[in-house]
């Protein structure tokens, strides 16, 4: 039995920063994550993708953000159960919880913080009959390392931030040729990202094809060609080494959905006073929760984790008064 003060389900950025805030209050943390390494989506899906809205970092790669967070929490020596998923939770007579993973590892804590991001997710796949034949043979749903595409011909599909950002990034000196295919004229991404892609297309550095979609894939063992259906030009055959359909993720809470929590649209409802759920002692922070005005941003998860830990301290130590101390005065070792 692994025992700790706060059991954190999800080792993404929000879960990792929770360790820091808890450590300042001398609360020990242990994290469970189904992925084999810490960092959540930042490590698994887009470690080489730049992030622009982390305070004090005009630009930082997602993987580097994970490394910085791990460095920040190192003094507090958190425990990790990686490569295992939290499956069941049982409340004990003393109010604590026992969480068991799919591999039978048991964890006991008075506080459980669910920081599972989008939960269990799978990429949304386009309805192409023989698509599975080319998966990992030229068709990829996630870009982990842009160097994989250096000097290659790449077709990207999608109209959100991920498609726009990767099209811009790969076309900026990485891939040999990049085409971005989107079924509409308008995009869902940030205006700045849209403008960058438009400018690159106008300068001939990127082939932007709107009002179109990829409807077929072909090749001899590996992908050689995609078939694009254009609204006015009809079918267009495009030779390519890689096709990356970025249509987002289909998230599911997985076993957590059966824990008796109030769920709304695949997210956990919380009280914004401390991000507590309807079950006393269980909190939900980061992308996994929902409340009026919710923004799914990493920095919002950091804020939620900070307030949650203050509430957790009061539950764990009801007889102690927590006086807010500033790291600028005490440093980290002074707590």
MITOR-875591 format. One record per residue (C-alpha): residue number from 1; residue in one letter; x, y, z. Coordinates in steps of 0.02 Angstrom, whole numbers. Example, Ala and Ser with C-alpha at 12.3 -4.5 7.8 and 13.67 -1.06 7.14 Angstrom:
<nodes>
> 1|A|615|-225|390
> 2|S|684|-53|357
</nodes>
This chain:
<nodes>
> 1|X|0|0|0
> 2|X|70|168|-53
> 3|X|17|303|71
> 4|X|28|491|45
> 5|X|-58|654|90
> 6|X|-124|697|-83
> 7|X|-147|566|-217
> 8|X|-142|651|-387
> 9|X|-219|561|-535
> 10|X|-133|629|-688
> 11|X|49|682|-704
> 12|X|25|820|-832
> 13|X|77|1002|-799
> 14|X|-68|1035|-678
> 15|X|-34|876|-579
> 16|X|152|913|-571
> 17|X|128|1093|-511
> 18|X|11|1027|-376
> 19|X|163|939|-301
> 20|X|253|1105|-286
> 21|X|109|1197|-203
> 22|X|79|1049|-86
> 23|X|264|1041|-44
> 24|X|261|1221|16
> 25|X|132|1163|144
> 26|X|236|1008|188
> 27|X|109|892|109
> 28|X|175|738|20
> 29|X|109|689|-152
> 30|X|103|533|-257
> 31|X|50|534|-440
> 32|X|-34|401|-547
> 33|X|-30|411|-737
> 34|X|-72|287|-874
> 35|X|72|353|-979
> 36|X|247|284|-951
> 37|X|320|456|-914
> 38|X|267|617|-828
> 39|X|207|767|-929
> 40|X|39|710|-996
> 41|X|-1|772|-1171
> 42|X|151|886|-1166
> 43|X|264|733|-1164
> 44|X|160|607|-1259
> 45|X|78|706|-1398
> 46|X|177|864|-1434
> 47|X|342|871|-1338
> 48|X|423|975|-1476
> 49|X|277|1095|-1498
> 50|X|308|1273|-1435
> 51|X|191|1347|-1304
> 52|X|173|1535|-1297
> 53|X|61|1574|-1148
> 54|X|164|1516|-999
> 55|X|208|1668|-891
> 56|X|391|1725|-907
> 57|X|419|1609|-1057
> 58|X|387|1698|-1222
> 59|X|408|1524|-1299
> 60|X|443|1354|-1223
> 61|X|432|1180|-1297
> 62|X|303|1069|-1213
> 63|X|435|940|-1169
> 64|X|546|1074|-1093
> 65|X|401|1136|-988
> 66|X|385|961|-916
> 67|X|571|957|-878
> 68|X|560|1125|-789
> 69|X|411|1068|-685
> 70|X|502|908|-637
> 71|X|653|1012|-585
> 72|X|541|1128|-484
> 73|X|460|986|-384
> 74|X|619|883|-359
> 75|X|649|953|-182
> 76|X|482|881|-125
> 77|X|520|702|-182
> 78|X|351|650|-252
> 79|X|312|468|-289
> 80|X|254|404|-457
> 81|X|152|256|-517
> 82|X|173|270|-706
> 83|X|105|159|-843
> 84|X|-47|116|-737
> 85|X|-225|183|-739
> 86|X|-331|222|-586
> 87|X|-479|105|-595
> 88|X|-572|97|-428
> 89|X|-589|209|-276
> 90|X|-653|154|-106
> 91|X|-689|271|38
> 92|X|-635|207|208
> 93|X|-719|231|377
> 94|X|-589|362|425
> 95|X|-634|464|270
> 96|X|-477|418|173
> 97|X|-478|339|1
> 98|X|-398|184|-73
> 99|X|-368|196|-260
> 100|X|-322|38|-355
> 101|X|-245|35|-528
> 102|X|-273|-85|-672
> 103|X|-117|-178|-614
> 104|X|-178|-195|-436
> 105|X|-66|-62|-358
> 106|X|-155|13|-207
> 107|X|-138|192|-146
> 108|X|-209|269|12
> 109|X|-233|455|45
> 110|X|-353|572|135
> 111|X|-360|683|-20
> 112|X|-378|635|-204
> 113|X|-345|766|-338
> 114|X|-401|716|-512
> 115|X|-290|807|-637
> 116|X|-317|688|-782
> 117|X|-324|818|-920
> 118|X|-439|758|-1057
> 119|X|-443|586|-979
> 120|X|-422|433|-1089
> 121|X|-417|496|-1268
> 122|X|-404|434|-1445
> 123|X|-377|534|-1604
> 124|X|-530|566|-1710
> 125|X|-502|468|-1870
> 126|X|-575|513|-2041
> 127|X|-695|384|-2116
> 128|X|-580|310|-2247
> 129|X|-603|123|-2275
> 130|X|-421|68|-2293
> 131|X|-348|197|-2174
> 132|X|-287|70|-2046
> 133|X|-174|-9|-2178
> 134|X|-66|147|-2178
> 135|X|-65|191|-1993
> 136|X|117|212|-1939
> 137|X|162|183|-2122
> 138|X|138|363|-2176
> 139|X|-22|406|-2083
> 140|X|6|481|-1910
> 141|X|-121|561|-1794
> 142|X|6|641|-1676
> 143|X|167|734|-1713
> 144|X|291|691|-1576
> 145|X|454|742|-1657
> 146|X|456|862|-1805
> 147|X|628|797|-1856
> 148|X|538|640|-1914
> 149|X|470|744|-2058
> 150|X|631|831|-2109
> 151|X|650|837|-2297
> 152|X|485|745|-2325
> 153|X|324|789|-2416
> 154|X|187|812|-2286
> 155|X|0|839|-2299
> 156|X|-90|900|-2143
> 157|X|-279|904|-2124
> 158|X|-376|1008|-1999
> 159|X|-430|1184|-1956
> 160|X|-386|1202|-1772
> 161|X|-233|1266|-1681
> 162|X|-140|1101|-1691
> 163|X|-156|1089|-1880
> 164|X|-111|1272|-1905
> 165|X|37|1271|-1786
> 166|X|113|1112|-1855
> 167|X|87|1165|-2036
> 168|X|178|1328|-1998
> 169|X|315|1242|-1900
> 170|X|352|1105|-2027
> 171|X|345|1224|-2174
> 172|X|470|1337|-2089
> 173|X|625|1242|-2144
> 174|X|586|1066|-2083
> 175|X|484|973|-2214
> 176|X|522|980|-2400
> 177|X|342|1022|-2446
> 178|X|191|1052|-2336
> 179|X|9|1059|-2387
> 180|X|-131|1105|-2266
> 181|X|-303|1040|-2317
> 182|X|-459|1107|-2233
> 183|X|-641|1082|-2280
> 184|X|-690|1263|-2246
> 185|X|-624|1436|-2288
> 186|X|-623|1488|-2105
> 187|X|-518|1413|-1966
> 188|X|-552|1376|-1782
> 189|X|-377|1422|-1723
> 190|X|-310|1582|-1648
> 191|X|-310|1729|-1767
> 192|X|-122|1748|-1752
> 193|X|-94|1567|-1805
> 194|X|-215|1586|-1950
> 195|X|-125|1743|-2010
> 196|X|46|1658|-2003
> 197|X|-16|1515|-2112
> 198|X|-101|1635|-2233
> 199|X|59|1737|-2250
> 200|X|163|1581|-2277
> 201|X|42|1520|-2411
> 202|X|46|1688|-2498
> 203|X|236|1681|-2501
> 204|X|232|1509|-2581
> 205|X|307|1419|-2433
> 206|X|151|1317|-2397
> 207|X|13|1245|-2505
> 208|X|-152|1295|-2425
> 209|X|-303|1202|-2494
> 210|X|-471|1253|-2422
> 211|X|-647|1191|-2459
> 212|X|-571|1019|-2480
> 213|X|-539|858|-2385
> 214|X|-435|701|-2402
> 215|X|-550|557|-2452
> 216|X|-426|421|-2499
> 217|X|-252|351|-2464
> 218|X|-147|234|-2570
> 219|X|27|160|-2582
> 220|X|129|2|-2595
> 221|X|159|-49|-2414
> 222|X|184|133|-2363
> 223|X|87|292|-2404
> 224|X|128|364|-2575
> 225|X|-26|467|-2617
> 226|X|-182|548|-2547
> 227|X|-340|587|-2642
> 228|X|-409|761|-2607
> 229|X|-588|805|-2651
> 230|X|-605|992|-2686
> 231|X|-773|1081|-2685
> 232|X|-750|1158|-2858
> 233|X|-597|1073|-2934
> 234|X|-653|894|-2903
> 235|X|-529|757|-2858
> 236|X|-344|797|-2845
> 237|X|-208|665|-2823
> 238|X|-62|722|-2715
> 239|X|100|625|-2694
> 240|X|160|628|-2514
> 241|X|263|534|-2386
> 242|X|151|576|-2239
> 243|X|-28|623|-2203
> 244|X|-67|692|-2031
> 245|X|-254|714|-1999
> 246|X|-267|826|-1846
> 247|X|-452|823|-1805
> 248|X|-431|831|-1618
> 249|X|-452|702|-1482
> 250|X|-604|606|-1425
> 251|X|-588|613|-1236
> 252|X|-666|494|-1111
> 253|X|-654|495|-923
> 254|X|-632|307|-920
> 255|X|-661|219|-752
> 256|X|-666|387|-660
> 257|X|-838|413|-738
> 258|X|-903|274|-624
> 259|X|-841|350|-461
> 260|X|-1005|438|-420
> 261|X|-944|611|-468
> 262|X|-1059|739|-548
> 263|X|-1016|735|-734
> 264|X|-1063|861|-868
> 265|X|-1012|835|-1049
> 266|X|-870|718|-1003
> 267|X|-800|838|-873
> 268|X|-810|838|-683
> 269|X|-915|976|-602
> 270|X|-825|1073|-465
> 271|X|-851|1215|-343
> 272|X|-737|1359|-394
> 273|X|-708|1405|-211
> 274|X|-581|1262|-199
> 275|X|-616|1150|-351
> 276|X|-695|1018|-242
> 277|X|-815|890|-316
> 278|X|-978|826|-245
> 279|X|-879|694|-148
> 280|X|-793|765|6
> 281|X|-605|744|-9
> 282|X|-601|727|-199
> 283|X|-550|876|-305
> 284|X|-536|899|-493
> 285|X|-415|1022|-571
> 286|X|-357|1064|-747
> 287|X|-440|1014|-909
> 288|X|-538|872|-827
> 289|X|-654|990|-732
> 290|X|-793|1108|-783
> 291|X|-875|1262|-709
> 292|X|-951|1424|-776
> 293|X|-817|1521|-869
> 294|X|-696|1374|-877
> 295|X|-544|1397|-990
> 296|X|-442|1244|-1035
> 297|X|-272|1324|-1017
> 298|X|-118|1261|-925
> 299|X|-101|1422|-826
> 300|X|-281|1405|-766
> 301|X|-240|1230|-705
> 302|X|-94|1302|-605
> 303|X|-213|1425|-521
> 304|X|-340|1289|-482
> 305|X|-204|1178|-407
> 306|X|-146|1319|-293
> 307|X|-319|1349|-218
> 308|X|-356|1163|-207
> 309|X|-201|1129|-103
> 310|X|-250|1263|23
> 311|X|-417|1176|48
> 312|X|-334|1006|59
> 313|X|-219|1068|197
> 314|X|-369|1124|300
> 315|X|-448|951|283
> 316|X|-289|857|326
> 317|X|-243|974|471
> 318|X|-406|1048|537
> 319|X|-320|1099|699
> 320|X|-180|1196|613
> 321|X|-187|1373|549
> 322|X|-108|1397|379
> 323|X|-22|1565|365
> 324|X|18|1611|185
> 325|X|204|1629|158
> 326|X|290|1698|5
> 327|X|430|1606|-84
> 328|X|516|1773|-116
> 329|X|542|1787|72
> 330|X|565|1606|126
> 331|X|632|1524|-31
> 332|X|580|1343|-59
> 333|X|687|1267|78
> 334|X|616|1389|205
> 335|X|443|1309|204
</nodes>
